[in-house]
Amino acid sequence: MKKKINGYLLAGLLLTGALLLLALVGEFWTPYSVTSTSGPKFAPPSAEHLLGTDKLGRDIFSRMLRGLGTTLSIALGAVVIGAGLGSLVGAVTGYFGGVADEVLMRLNDALNAFPSLLLALVVISLLGPQNKLNLVLVLGLVFIPSFARVMRAAFATLRDRNYIISARLMGAGSGRIMLVHMLPNTLRVLLPALTIGFNNAVLAEASMSFLRVTPIETSIGYMLSESQSMFASAPWYALGTGGAIVLLVFGAGLIGEGLRQTKGGLL
């Protein structure tokens, strides 16, 4: 019998894929220059300017395309760092236990005790000049504890399974056991965690850019902050930037829900 395609997963993949495609296009082409001020000021959405223009005459849709790329690259970079290092910590502590577990998880608990956004603000203020790379590194480090806890629980659950004990008795090394026999069986919890981490990264980046902590002008969060002063004259600016953030989070959330329902599978 043919399996039924998960509606949540399909809708999330289509929505997120469309946004990724727009972001990719924006890296190479935009209808207007993102810095051009030659357009009419406060022009409403039209065929010429799909999302209107701002107080300087800049095309909002062009800036949105570039902003999607900036926000997505920061969020994806942060998730890669957080998931990579967090999974490593979780795998080691969950598989070996003992002293390594106690030391690393107590450090993990200490980091987890601070609100993630507050911790990110403190760390990035200590790094000096705020730029895109610093923001990726800071958010990646902030997300390590959540991934470490998820992966520790997954590896601790699997380490006493019969097939793991059999592999150990047959002489397989710890590294091979973790990579070949255990890691694939943790995807059912890792993949939904990645979608949650991505959502948190998007919101964290938008929040920090909104507060002008990291003045990256092509970020959607920065654009949303900028739109505050223009809401009465150009409400489409705030609706467009806010809508982009909502769609990013909503798309990833649908993927996460679809993965949970299918236990990490695609169908």
Buried (B, 14 or more C-beta within 10 A) or exposed (E): EEEEEBEBBBBBBEBBEEBBEBBBBBBEEBEBEBEEEEBEBBBEBEEEBBBBBBBBBBBBBBBBBBBBBBBBBBBBBBBBBBBEBBBBBBBBBBBBBEEBBEEBBEBBEEBBEBEBBEBBBEBBEEEEEBEBEBBBBBBBBBBBBBBBBBBBBBBBBBBEEEEBEEBBEEEBEEEEBBEEBBBEBBBBBBBBBBBBBBBBBBBBBBBBBBEEBBEBBBBBBBBBBBBEEBEEEBEBBBBBBBBBBEBBBBBBBBBBBBBBBBEBBEE
